[in-house]
Amino acid sequence: TGYTGRAQTLDGTERHLFQGGVQELKPDLTISSGGKVQLIVDFKNKPVNHQLDRGDLYQMYAYARHLDCPRVLLLYPGTGETRRTLTTTRAPSIHVTAATLDLTRPLPQQLDALKADLRTLLRHEGLTL
């Protein structure tokens, strides 16, 4: 498919938001193609509300700007089809999608369903794995 996924680290290089090694940037998952990050995925361990958490949005904006990535996927635990996309007001545009994953099923049964759910979410983001 031409995509590479990396968890927690970006090619082994530490990246920081500020000079002097202040505020390390550690997205949960990055998906790259041709050496460029195409999608940042961040998993949250809290329920999603009708209004997305301001801190989550600022964190994703910082990741996207610093890694020069146009798309971010925020994943929250939850049931039901919940998906919302926000686009920044200034160029370059950054699209932040918040979605839920159903984590209520027993683990052995959950793995295949989770894979299918993730593939669907990634397809919505323009990636086919």
Secondary structure, 3 states (H helix, E strand, C coil): CCCEEEECCECCECCEEECCCEEECCCCEEEEECCEEEEEEEECCCCCCCCCCHHHHHHHHHHHHHHCCCEEEEEEECCCCCEEEEECCCCCCCEEEEEEECCCCCHHHHHHHHHHHHHHHHHHCCCCC
